[in-house]
Amino acid sequence: MGIKERVVFLDRAAFTADELPIPNFDHNWSEYPATDAADIVPRLFWATTAITHACPLDAAVIGQLHKLKRIVVTGPAVVDTEACETQEIAVRHLPTSDTPGQSLIELLEAHIDEAGH
């Protein structure tokens, strides 16, 4: 039995309630309408997957997130990909779509499957 995924969406306000269905894989889901810079590490500390729309994730933040395995970027957020490579954190960007929430769930499910969960 694998470790249960912990998915944290830092700034979900970018999506309406109708746009974001619940993923099908076994997980704990936390979401916040927005996240201030000081709250990023506490909110992601136990996360295996981070979703960010506009919250930047720099090397100082990434260096504190030892459980994080993947980051999904849904918008203009800047993520330090070099720091992610160093910690073997996969970074994926949400493709442009007419149904961004469904695309996000499909991307998450594919991403989790790639990791063998």
Steps between C-alpha positions, in 0.01 A plus 500: 500500500645834396513821692179699474548805283466837670397760245504869592358769271654828615274738311186327386306826447622487140241224441125504558334218695360355178839497328678272743377142548644271768791278388441123492825386666530442877599832655453771759405832340557844653424822322527869574347792308838676520829455687735768631875441462539435876241220483641304204740275695258421786226412251724283284713344774325158488389522136607251236341712224476878485272688264570867445343756273688816598694414819872498423707206624867599527805297604470606867141369515569184301799418721266471802250264334644151545182303422415687180519284187321712241383852426221586257498858375159621379590860419781758512671372819878499487655175622875448545537198273871462577423461872226252407741294289747490791229360729350276227170688499313474170349823366210497254312791347127480439433505126268769366147363483135601487450284812800586721370317808448175312842540338650553846345181635611302194853638537508417872372146442756439224774652716412273795486194270849586364631483856363148538223570748 
